[in-house]
Amino acid sequence: MAAPGQEHAVEIKNSWYLIEQDRLHRVVTVEEFSKLAPDSFVLHQVFATHREALHEMSRLIKLEIQDVKEEVDKMIPPDSI
C-alpha cells in the first residue's frame, strides 16, 4: 500500500498524455510531457492507460479525416460525379 499522498504520484507517473504538437496528435509519457516547452503543444486529455490514449487519438484522427473529406467533396462540382 502506498503512503498517504503517494497514490496520486503513482497515478500521474503512469499517465499518458494526448497532445497536439506541430499539427500532429501524439501520445506521450509523463517524462516526455515534462520535457516539452509549455507553448509547443495543446493538451487534449490525460489517460490512465496507453490503450485509452491511443484509442482517443485514433478517434480524433478519424474525425479530422472526415472533416477533410467533406471539404474536398465541397470542391468537386456535383455534375462531375
Backbone torsions as a table, in degrees:
resi	resn	phi	psi	omega
1	MET	NA	136.3	-179.0
2	ALA	-75.0	150.2	177.2
3	ALA	-67.0	154.2	178.6
4	PRO	-53.0	133.6	179.2
5	GLY	89.7	-15.2	-179.3
6	GLN	-90.4	-16.0	178.7
7	GLU	-57.9	-44.0	-179.2
8	HIS	-64.9	-39.9	-179.6
9	ALA	-63.4	-41.2	178.9
10	VAL	-65.1	-42.7	-179.6
11	GLU	-61.3	-44.7	-179.9
12	ILE	-65.8	-40.1	-178.3
13	LYS	-61.8	-30.7	-178.5
14	ASN	-96.1	6.1	-177.5
15	SER	-77.7	157.5	176.6
16	TRP	-121.7	134.5	-175.1
17	TYR	-108.7	126.8	174.7
18	LEU	-97.5	115.4	-177.3
19	ILE	-125.5	163.8	169.7
20	GLU	-118.8	125.8	-177.5
21	GLN	-141.7	129.0	-178.8
22	ASP	54.6	41.4	177.8
23	ARG	66.2	16.9	177.4
24	LEU	-122.3	143.8	174.6
25	HIS	-86.1	141.5	179.2
26	ARG	-142.2	149.5	171.9
27	VAL	-111.9	124.6	-176.2
28	VAL	-129.7	157.0	176.0
29	THR	-78.9	169.6	177.8
30	VAL	-62.5	-34.0	177.9
31	GLU	-64.2	-46.7	178.3
32	GLU	-64.8	-41.3	-178.9
33	PHE	-60.4	-41.9	-177.1
34	SER	-67.3	-19.9	-179.1
35	LYS	-90.5	-7.5	-178.2
36	LEU	-76.5	143.4	173.5
37	ALA	-67.6	134.7	-174.1
38	PRO	-53.3	-35.2	-177.6
39	ASP	-96.0	12.4	-174.7
40	SER	-97.7	1.3	-175.5
41	PHE	-154.9	167.1	171.2
42	VAL	-119.0	126.9	177.6
43	LEU	-85.0	122.6	177.9
44	HIS	-89.4	-49.4	-175.2
45	GLN	-167.8	157.8	176.5
46	VAL	-113.2	135.4	-176.0
47	PHE	-123.2	153.8	178.7
48	ALA	-77.8	-28.7	-178.2
49	THR	-128.3	154.7	177.6
50	HIS	-62.7	-40.8	-178.9
51	ARG	-60.5	-44.2	178.6
52	GLU	-61.8	-42.0	-179.7
53	ALA	-64.9	-42.9	179.0
54	LEU	-66.6	-37.1	178.4
55	HIS	-62.7	-44.9	179.0
56	GLU	-67.4	-38.6	177.2
57	MET	-61.3	-43.0	178.5
58	SER	-61.3	-41.9	179.5
59	ARG	-63.0	-43.8	179.7
60	LEU	-64.7	-39.9	179.2
61	ILE	-65.2	-42.1	177.8
62	LYS	-61.2	-39.1	177.1
63	LEU	-63.5	-42.0	179.2
64	GLU	-65.3	-39.6	177.2
65	ILE	-62.1	-42.5	178.9
66	GLN	-63.1	-41.3	178.0
67	ASP	-60.9	-44.1	179.7
68	VAL	-65.0	-42.7	178.7
69	LYS	-58.8	-43.0	178.7
70	GLU	-63.7	-39.1	178.1
71	GLU	-65.5	-42.0	178.8
72	VAL	-65.1	-42.8	179.3
73	ASP	-60.1	-32.7	178.4
74	LYS	-68.1	-25.9	-178.3
75	MET	-81.7	-19.5	-178.8
76	ILE	-84.9	122.1	178.7
77	PRO	-60.2	137.9	-177.1
78	PRO	-57.3	-32.9	-177.7
79	ASP	-79.1	-4.2	179.8
80	SER	-93.1	-1.8	-178.1
81	ILE	-87.3	NA	NA
